[in-house]
Amino acid sequence: MRRALFVLLVVASSLTAGCFGDGEGLVEASTDEPIWSTYRRIDPAVHETEGAFLTIDLATNQSTETAWAVFDRTNGGNCCEHYLATTVDGAILNIGGEYPVWSPDRGHAWDTWLPGTLPDAQCRTFVPTNPGQEGLGEGSIVQATNGDLISMSWFPYIGADGKLDKFYAILFDESEDEWRWCYNRLTEPFYDRSWQVEVVGPISSSLGSGDWASLVISNFWHQSQNAGGQISVDGLNYYPIQFPGRNDGAADLEVDLGVAGTDLGPYWDVNKPHKEMRAFPVPSGGLMFPRYFDDGSAAFLDTSLSWNQVAIEFPSEYCHVDSRNRIHCVSVQGTTFTHHVSEDGALTWATQNHSLDGAASSIEEWEFQASAGQDLFVLNVRYQSADGPDVDIVWHVRGMSEGLEADTLTYVGLGDLDSTSGAGNDIRFDFASLGILPDGGVVVAFHDSSDPDPLFAVELDLPA
């Protein structure tokens, strides 16, 4: 461990070079108090596994070790990934495998939803799940802006037929305080991991009405193939929906994105879909797909579940609205990430670069999230280091309303394992995933040599 930390310190000096002074290299360590002088342990109870991860104060160039709880695939993951999310009540959600798993207390106790004998009475199709086949499925989950949990799970090639993919919709109804589920047969031969997002309502469509709609797309089909997805107005019964062509039509709709400062409520800090959804819910209703069309304009799915073309040209496909109605987008060029923030409804943008020049040969996976309630922006990156192994890092931008520069950089895990996403690879880490708890703690996936499968960590040391 000491040798690994020494290696990480060497990498850190390379990574932060040029970030201070005139860019000629690192300044000498400051005598100012480092940021962690105000830290406290948010969770005094000891976890079964804890890691001490190297953290650098980017203002003073001082380093320390911060405590994180560490969890393996038995807490909701699978061989290759975790799909992490959080709720406004502070629960950690994970559906890296086939069923939702959650912890209400920062990882001390875990529970899981398992299907009952019969599905919900509102289902169109009654088909049991496949006990004994666990370990083959994988899903997605997000908390909607009314408190419901919308989720799906995909099971490949199992059951009596041995051929058809099986798609199970799983819903937690906040008003009823109960879980429901429904089997939905897919018409395509191979679905793969889903990306899922809320379409903000109220919805009034040919499929029905509801507080929201849930849109799911396949990681395998993906938007680039325009193969469409599945959509539901009740979180149980899904129907095919086709995406528009990339060069169709002209921008003919204006969408009011509002201005920063509006209090949208805490759900907007946790309802961010995974970045690979390449869409974000719109507070006034609907769902925006930035830079969808070939001319750079956006696609907009309105509350009637109809497609529109919008002339807004976002700086990236990857965007998110926080609970103060600020729009955050992240773009990447080479090994440099740019955080774009708009406070006037995508008219103007402030920017901040986070660079891995000199430390990374390429970017493997990444994810981001903003929480206005904690005034916090987090960027997680897994990169191929210049000397070989993949390294997992987290940039924290605390006080993001005052400035977009990162205050700390944390190396999550040992940074000593080379992995590649995709089926057929021996060591896999298929995608980055993270969430932010209401107390400001980060939940983030990573992978190192301490476990054959990807892990995830929960931050324990936080500013007082």
Backbone torsions as a table, in degrees:
resi	resn	phi	psi	omega
1	MET	NA	-42.8	-179.9
2	ARG	-62.0	-40.5	179.5
3	ARG	-65.6	-40.2	-180.0
4	ALA	-63.4	-40.9	179.2
5	LEU	-67.0	-36.2	176.9
6	PHE	-61.8	-44.1	178.2
7	VAL	-60.2	-41.9	-180.0
8	LEU	-65.0	-35.8	176.8
9	LEU	-63.6	-39.7	176.5
10	VAL	-62.9	-45.5	177.3
11	VAL	-60.8	-40.7	-178.2
12	ALA	-61.0	-40.7	-179.6
13	SER	-63.7	-34.6	176.6
14	SER	-70.9	-41.8	-175.7
15	LEU	-64.4	-40.9	-174.3
16	THR	-91.0	-2.1	178.4
17	ALA	-60.1	134.8	179.7
18	GLY	88.5	-2.5	-179.1
19	CYS	-91.1	-5.7	-175.6
20	PHE	-128.6	158.3	174.2
21	GLY	54.9	-134.1	-176.8
22	ASP	-92.1	8.7	176.0
23	GLY	86.3	9.5	-179.6
24	GLU	-82.5	-4.7	-179.6
25	GLY	146.9	-168.9	-179.1
26	LEU	-75.1	140.0	170.0
27	VAL	-78.2	163.5	176.3
28	GLU	-67.9	153.3	-177.8
29	ALA	-55.3	133.5	-177.6
30	SER	-75.9	153.2	174.0
31	THR	-89.5	-2.2	176.7
32	ASP	-64.7	156.1	177.3
33	GLU	-66.0	129.2	178.1
34	PRO	-70.9	161.8	-175.3
35	ILE	-60.3	-31.7	-175.9
36	TRP	-77.1	-0.5	174.0
37	SER	-64.4	-18.2	177.1
38	THR	-103.0	1.5	-178.0
39	TYR	-70.8	153.7	169.4
40	ARG	-139.3	155.8	176.2
41	ARG	-78.2	119.3	-175.1
42	ILE	-74.5	-24.3	-174.4
43	ASP	-128.3	99.4	-175.4
44	PRO	-71.0	-20.6	-179.8
45	ALA	-71.4	140.7	-177.5
46	VAL	-80.7	136.1	175.6
47	HIS	-90.8	157.3	-179.5
48	GLU	-58.5	-41.3	177.4
49	THR	-129.1	126.2	177.0
50	GLU	-129.3	147.5	176.7
51	GLY	-118.4	147.3	174.2
52	ALA	-106.6	105.6	-171.5
53	PHE	-104.9	135.3	-178.8
54	LEU	-61.8	126.6	179.8
55	THR	-127.7	134.4	-178.6
56	ILE	-113.8	129.9	170.9
57	ASP	-81.0	110.9	-172.9
58	LEU	-73.8	-15.1	177.1
59	ALA	-83.1	-33.4	-176.6
60	THR	-111.6	-9.7	-176.6
61	ASN	61.5	26.4	173.6
62	GLN	-94.9	155.0	-178.0
63	SER	-129.1	155.0	176.9
64	THR	-154.1	-178.0	172.5
65	GLU	-112.3	130.9	176.5
66	THR	-111.1	151.4	-173.6
67	ALA	-89.8	135.6	175.6
68	TRP	-136.5	138.7	170.5
69	ALA	-79.9	142.1	-174.3
70	VAL	-121.0	136.9	-176.5
71	PHE	-134.2	151.1	-177.3
72	ASP	-110.0	-165.8	-173.3
73	ARG	-66.7	-16.6	179.5
74	THR	-68.8	-13.2	177.3
75	ASN	-104.5	46.7	169.4
76	GLY	106.0	-2.9	-177.8
77	GLY	-95.5	-169.8	173.2
78	ASN	-140.6	-157.3	-175.4
79	CYS	-63.8	-23.6	-161.8
80	CYS	-133.5	-7.2	-174.9
81	GLU	-170.5	165.2	167.2
82	HIS	-125.7	142.7	173.4
83	TYR	-113.1	98.9	-170.7
84	LEU	-99.8	147.1	173.4
85	ALA	-156.0	170.5	177.3
86	THR	-134.3	166.8	177.6
87	THR	-119.3	167.9	180.0
88	VAL	-68.0	-19.9	177.9
89	ASP	-87.4	-0.5	176.3
90	GLY	93.4	13.8	176.8
91	ALA	-79.9	144.2	170.9
92	ILE	-95.1	126.9	179.3
93	LEU	-110.0	142.9	175.7
94	ASN	-146.8	126.9	173.1
95	ILE	-134.9	49.1	172.7
96	GLY	-63.3	-29.8	174.6
97	GLY	-97.7	-148.0	-169.7
98	GLU	-90.3	-23.0	-176.7
99	TYR	-123.2	149.1	177.1
100	PRO	-63.7	137.1	175.0
101	VAL	-125.7	140.6	-177.8
102	TRP	-148.3	157.6	175.3
103	SER	-130.2	128.4	178.9
104	PRO	-87.0	-6.3	-168.9
105	ASP	-134.3	44.7	176.2
106	ARG	62.7	30.3	169.9
107	GLY	99.3	5.2	178.3
108	HIS	-78.4	-43.3	178.3
109	ALA	-118.8	141.9	-179.0
110	TRP	-128.8	143.7	176.3
111	ASP	-133.6	162.7	179.2
112	THR	-141.3	148.3	172.3
113	TRP	-88.4	130.6	173.2
114	LEU	-126.5	142.1	-174.9
115	PRO	-67.0	142.3	174.4
116	GLY	-80.1	-171.6	-178.0
117	THR	-65.5	-39.4	-177.5
118	LEU	-121.7	148.1	175.9
119	PRO	-77.1	-179.9	177.6
120	ASP	-62.9	146.6	-176.6
121	ALA	-65.3	-16.3	-179.1
122	GLN	-84.2	-1.6	-177.7
123	CYS	-70.3	144.4	174.0
124	ARG	-76.1	-30.7	-173.8
125	THR	-129.1	132.3	178.7
126	PHE	-105.7	107.1	176.9
127	VAL	-139.0	129.2	-179.4
128	PRO	-70.9	161.2	173.8
129	THR	-77.9	-169.3	-169.8
130	ASN	-122.3	75.2	179.3
131	PRO	-59.2	142.3	-177.6
132	GLY	92.5	-10.1	-180.0
133	GLN	-105.6	12.7	-177.8
134	GLU	-57.7	148.6	-179.8
135	GLY	105.4	-10.7	179.9
136	LEU	-98.7	-19.4	-174.2
137	GLY	-90.3	167.6	175.3
138	GLU	-160.1	146.5	-171.3
139	GLY	-143.3	-163.6	179.2
140	SER	-147.7	157.9	-177.9
141	ILE	-157.0	145.7	176.4
142	VAL	-155.7	146.6	175.6
143	GLN	-88.1	124.6	179.2
144	ALA	-75.4	169.1	-174.9
145	THR	-76.0	0.2	170.9
146	ASN	-107.9	5.8	177.2
147	GLY	100.1	-14.7	177.8
148	ASP	-65.1	153.7	171.7
149	LEU	-107.5	116.8	178.0
150	ILE	-103.1	132.1	-170.6
151	SER	-151.7	156.6	173.0
152	MET	-144.2	158.9	175.9
153	SER	-139.3	137.3	-178.5
154	TRP	-110.8	128.3	176.1
155	PHE	-113.4	120.0	-177.8
156	PRO	-89.1	129.4	165.4
157	TYR	49.7	53.5	177.3
158	ILE	-134.0	165.9	-179.3
159	GLY	104.2	-172.7	-174.5
160	ALA	-63.3	-38.5	-177.9
161	ASP	-76.7	-27.9	178.0
162	GLY	68.8	10.3	-174.6
163	LYS	-128.0	-44.5	-170.3
164	LEU	-78.9	136.3	169.7
165	ASP	-63.8	151.1	177.8
166	LYS	-126.0	132.6	-173.9
167	PHE	-119.1	116.3	178.0
168	TYR	-108.8	119.7	173.0
169	ALA	-82.1	133.1	-178.2
170	ILE	-129.3	122.4	-174.1
171	LEU	-126.8	132.5	166.6
172	PHE	-103.4	114.6	-179.2
173	ASP	-87.3	109.7	-176.0
174	GLU	-62.1	-40.9	-176.6
175	SER	-67.8	-30.4	-179.8
176	GLU	-98.5	-9.6	-178.8
177	ASP	54.4	47.6	-179.6
178	GLU	-150.6	155.1	176.7
179	TRP	-91.2	146.0	174.9
180	ARG	-135.3	157.7	177.9
181	TRP	-147.8	161.5	-178.0
182	CYS	-157.2	136.4	174.6
183	TYR	-84.7	133.2	176.5
184	ASN	-127.5	114.7	179.0
185	ARG	-76.5	136.8	179.0
186	LEU	-98.6	151.1	-179.5
187	THR	-91.9	-13.4	-179.1
188	GLU	-92.7	154.5	-173.3
189	PRO	-78.6	-18.5	-175.6
190	PHE	-152.4	122.7	-173.6
191	TYR	-103.8	-58.2	-179.3
192	ASP	79.6	173.6	-178.8
193	ARG	-43.5	135.8	-179.9
194	SER	-92.8	154.5	162.5
195	TRP	-114.3	137.9	-170.6
196	GLN	-134.7	144.8	-177.1
197	VAL	-152.0	151.6	174.4
198	GLU	-84.6	136.2	166.9
199	VAL	-98.6	113.7	-173.0
200	VAL	-67.5	134.0	-179.5
201	GLY	-102.6	-159.3	10.4
202	PRO	-71.2	140.7	-177.5
203	ILE	-94.7	134.3	172.7
204	SER	-136.2	105.4	-171.4
205	SER	-142.1	176.5	176.9
206	SER	-67.8	-18.0	177.7
207	LEU	-88.3	-11.1	-178.3
208	GLY	129.5	-173.4	-176.3
209	SER	-123.2	160.3	178.5
210	GLY	179.9	174.1	177.8
211	ASP	-66.8	-28.4	-177.1
212	TRP	-156.7	170.0	166.9
213	ALA	-120.7	155.7	178.2
214	SER	-115.7	122.2	179.0
215	LEU	-109.9	130.4	179.4
216	VAL	-124.5	132.9	172.7
217	ILE	-123.3	156.9	-178.1
218	SER	-88.3	137.7	173.1
219	ASN	-62.1	-32.0	-178.9
220	PHE	-77.0	-46.2	178.7
221	TRP	-67.7	-53.5	179.8
222	HIS	56.5	163.9	-176.7
223	GLN	-69.2	-28.5	-176.0
224	SER	-62.3	-23.2	178.1
225	GLN	-92.0	-7.1	-178.5
226	ASN	51.6	38.1	-178.8
227	ALA	-87.7	0.9	176.7
228	GLY	83.1	-166.5	-177.9
229	GLY	-156.6	-156.7	179.0
230	GLN	-125.5	141.2	-179.0
231	ILE	-135.7	146.4	-177.2
232	SER	-141.4	145.2	174.6
233	VAL	-105.1	-2.5	178.0
234	ASP	-126.2	0.4	-179.8
235	GLY	75.3	5.2	-178.7
236	LEU	-122.7	-50.1	-177.1
237	ASN	-101.4	117.1	-177.2
238	TYR	-108.1	146.8	-179.5
239	TYR	-130.1	150.0	178.8
240	PRO	-63.9	143.4	173.4
241	ILE	-135.4	132.5	-179.0
242	GLN	-93.9	141.5	175.6
243	PHE	-86.2	151.7	177.0
244	PRO	-70.9	157.8	174.1
245	GLY	-64.2	152.9	-175.2
246	ARG	-69.7	-24.2	-178.7
247	ASN	-113.7	22.2	-177.9
248	ASP	-77.6	142.6	164.9
249	GLY	60.8	-159.4	-179.9
250	ALA	-141.4	158.3	179.8
251	ALA	-65.4	114.0	-174.3
252	ASP	-129.8	13.8	-177.6
253	LEU	-138.4	139.0	172.3
254	GLU	-103.3	134.3	179.9
255	VAL	-119.4	124.9	179.8
256	ASP	-82.0	111.9	178.9
257	LEU	-94.9	-0.9	176.5
258	GLY	72.0	-169.3	179.3
259	VAL	-129.7	158.5	-179.3
260	ALA	-64.9	151.6	179.3
261	GLY	111.9	-24.0	176.8
262	THR	-68.8	129.4	179.5
263	ASP	-84.3	105.4	-177.8
264	LEU	-86.0	-11.3	-177.7
265	GLY	98.8	157.7	-170.3
266	PRO	-66.2	-22.1	-179.1
267	TYR	-61.4	-25.8	-177.9
268	TRP	-73.2	-11.9	174.9
269	ASP	-88.5	-10.6	-178.5
270	VAL	-121.1	-10.6	-173.9
271	ASN	-87.9	14.4	178.5
272	LYS	-65.1	125.9	174.0
273	PRO	-74.3	167.3	173.1
274	HIS	-59.6	145.8	-175.5
275	LYS	-58.3	-27.9	-177.8
276	GLU	-70.2	-10.2	169.8
277	MET	-66.5	-28.4	178.0
278	ARG	54.7	41.5	179.0
279	ALA	-154.1	159.0	174.9
280	PHE	-142.1	142.7	176.9
281	PRO	-64.2	144.5	-179.4
282	VAL	-104.6	126.9	-175.3
283	PRO	-57.1	-34.9	-179.4
284	SER	-77.9	-5.1	179.1
285	GLY	121.4	137.5	178.0
286	GLY	102.9	-169.0	-173.7
287	LEU	-143.7	130.6	-176.4
288	MET	-107.8	134.7	173.6
289	PHE	-112.6	95.0	-176.9
290	PRO	-62.7	143.3	173.3
291	ARG	53.0	38.2	-177.5
292	TYR	-75.8	-44.2	-175.1
293	PHE	-83.5	158.7	-175.6
294	ASP	-59.8	-27.7	-179.2
295	ASP	-85.4	6.4	178.1
296	GLY	91.9	-6.0	179.4
297	SER	-76.8	169.3	-173.6
298	ALA	-102.2	153.2	170.6
299	ALA	-98.5	143.6	-177.5
300	PHE	-133.4	123.2	175.3
301	LEU	-97.5	112.8	-173.3
302	ASP	-86.0	-175.5	-173.7
303	THR	-76.1	-6.0	170.0
304	SER	-95.0	4.2	-178.0
305	LEU	63.7	38.3	174.9
306	SER	-109.2	146.7	-178.8
307	TRP	-86.8	143.8	177.4
308	ASN	-138.9	160.3	175.1
309	GLN	-112.6	129.1	-173.0
310	VAL	-119.3	136.6	-173.1
311	ALA	-77.3	1.6	178.4
312	ILE	-69.5	127.8	178.2
313	GLU	-107.9	99.3	-179.9
314	PHE	-75.1	156.7	-179.6
315	PRO	-74.5	-8.8	-176.5
316	SER	-160.4	162.5	171.4
317	GLU	-74.4	-19.3	-168.9
318	TYR	-105.4	103.7	-175.0
319	CYS	-138.1	164.5	-173.7
320	HIS	-159.5	140.6	177.0
321	VAL	-106.4	127.9	178.0
322	ASP	-91.5	-179.6	-172.0
323	SER	-73.8	-6.1	171.9
324	ARG	-104.4	17.0	175.1
325	ASN	63.8	29.1	169.0
326	ARG	-88.1	139.9	177.8
327	ILE	-97.0	124.8	177.9
328	HIS	-112.2	127.5	173.1
329	CYS	-127.1	150.2	177.9
330	VAL	-128.9	129.6	174.2
331	SER	-119.7	159.4	-180.0
332	VAL	-136.3	135.0	175.3
333	GLN	-134.4	115.7	-175.8
334	GLY	65.9	-118.8	178.1
335	THR	-115.5	24.3	177.9
336	THR	-118.1	128.4	176.3
337	PHE	-100.5	142.0	175.1
338	THR	-120.7	123.9	176.9
339	HIS	-93.8	119.0	179.4
340	HIS	-107.8	133.4	179.2
341	VAL	-131.0	130.8	175.5
342	SER	-119.3	134.0	176.8
343	GLU	-110.8	7.0	-177.6
344	ASP	-130.4	35.6	175.0
345	GLY	72.3	37.8	175.9
346	ALA	74.6	21.6	175.8
347	LEU	-84.1	-45.0	178.6
348	THR	-132.4	159.1	-174.1
349	TRP	-136.4	134.0	166.2
350	ALA	-92.4	149.0	-176.1
351	THR	-133.9	154.2	175.0
352	GLN	-148.6	129.8	178.5
353	ASN	-90.8	145.1	171.0
354	HIS	-127.5	110.2	-168.4
355	SER	-109.3	142.6	173.7
356	LEU	-112.8	17.4	-179.8
357	ASP	-57.3	132.1	179.5
358	GLY	91.0	-20.9	179.9
359	ALA	-107.5	-32.5	-174.3
360	ALA	-112.6	139.3	171.5
361	SER	-90.5	-26.0	176.9
362	SER	-163.6	162.9	177.0
363	ILE	-95.9	130.0	178.2
364	GLU	-90.2	-66.0	-178.1
365	GLU	-141.5	157.9	177.0
366	TRP	-160.7	160.4	178.6
367	GLU	-157.6	160.2	-179.1
368	PHE	-146.7	163.9	174.1
369	GLN	-163.3	149.4	176.2
370	ALA	-121.7	143.7	175.2
371	SER	-130.4	107.2	177.8
372	ALA	-68.2	-31.4	178.8
373	GLY	-60.7	-31.5	176.6
374	GLN	-104.6	2.6	-177.6
375	ASP	50.7	47.4	-169.0
376	LEU	-133.9	135.0	171.0
377	PHE	-121.1	136.5	-178.1
378	VAL	-127.9	132.7	174.6
379	LEU	-123.5	120.2	179.5
380	ASN	-109.6	131.6	-178.1
381	VAL	-134.1	136.8	166.6
382	ARG	-112.0	117.3	-174.9
383	TYR	-125.3	154.6	173.2
384	GLN	-80.5	116.7	-177.7
385	SER	-72.7	160.9	-178.2
386	ALA	-63.9	-23.9	-178.8
387	ASP	-105.7	12.7	170.4
388	GLY	128.2	-71.1	-172.7
389	PRO	-66.6	159.6	173.0
390	ASP	-81.8	145.4	-177.4
391	VAL	-126.9	135.0	176.9
392	ASP	-103.6	129.3	179.5
393	ILE	-134.3	158.9	173.6
394	VAL	-133.3	122.7	168.2
395	TRP	-91.8	130.5	171.1
396	HIS	-104.3	129.0	170.7
397	VAL	-113.3	92.9	178.5
398	ARG	-89.9	146.5	-175.3
399	GLY	67.6	41.2	-174.4
400	MET	-65.1	-19.4	177.1
401	SER	-72.3	-18.5	179.6
402	GLU	-99.3	-22.2	-179.7
403	GLY	-178.4	152.3	-173.2
404	LEU	-101.9	5.2	178.2
405	GLU	-75.1	139.7	177.9
406	ALA	-69.4	141.0	177.4
407	ASP	-98.5	-28.7	177.3
408	THR	-137.2	156.9	173.1
409	LEU	-130.4	124.8	-178.6
410	THR	-118.3	132.7	173.9
411	TYR	-90.5	111.9	-175.4
412	VAL	-91.5	116.0	-178.2
413	GLY	86.5	-169.2	-173.7
414	LEU	-85.1	-20.4	-179.1
415	GLY	62.8	40.8	-172.8
416	ASP	-128.7	21.3	-174.8
417	LEU	-133.1	132.6	177.3
418	ASP	-99.0	121.4	-178.8
419	SER	-133.9	161.4	-178.2
420	THR	-137.6	138.4	178.5
421	SER	-76.7	154.8	174.4
422	GLY	110.1	146.9	-178.9
423	ALA	-61.8	144.0	177.7
424	GLY	97.6	-14.4	178.8
425	ASN	-87.5	140.2	-176.4
426	ASP	-67.4	-41.8	-179.8
427	ILE	-116.1	113.7	-172.3
428	ARG	-120.8	138.6	167.8
429	PHE	-138.3	97.8	-164.1
430	ASP	-80.4	-30.5	176.9
431	PHE	-161.4	154.3	174.9
432	ALA	-77.1	154.6	179.2
433	SER	-156.5	140.9	178.8
434	LEU	-155.8	166.5	172.7
435	GLY	-149.8	163.5	176.6
436	ILE	-121.2	125.9	177.8
437	LEU	-78.8	158.8	-179.2
438	PRO	-60.8	-20.9	176.4
439	ASP	-86.9	1.3	178.9
440	GLY	96.1	-4.6	178.7
441	GLY	-73.1	142.3	-178.5
442	VAL	-96.6	140.1	172.0
443	VAL	-115.1	123.0	-170.1
444	VAL	-145.8	141.1	177.4
445	ALA	-84.2	149.3	175.9
446	PHE	-158.1	177.8	179.5
447	HIS	-152.5	129.9	173.3
448	ASP	-145.6	-174.5	-171.9
449	SER	-74.7	-3.4	-178.5
450	SER	-75.6	-10.5	179.6
451	ASP	-151.6	143.1	179.6
452	PRO	-68.9	-19.6	-178.6
453	ASP	-116.4	160.0	178.7
454	PRO	-57.5	150.1	-179.3
455	LEU	-116.2	173.7	166.3
456	PHE	-142.7	156.2	-173.8
457	ALA	-129.0	149.9	178.5
458	VAL	-121.3	124.4	-175.5
459	GLU	-67.8	133.8	-177.7
460	LEU	-111.3	-31.4	-178.9
461	ASP	-97.3	117.1	-174.7
462	LEU	-131.4	156.1	175.3
463	PRO	-58.5	139.8	-179.7
464	ALA	-67.0	NA	NA
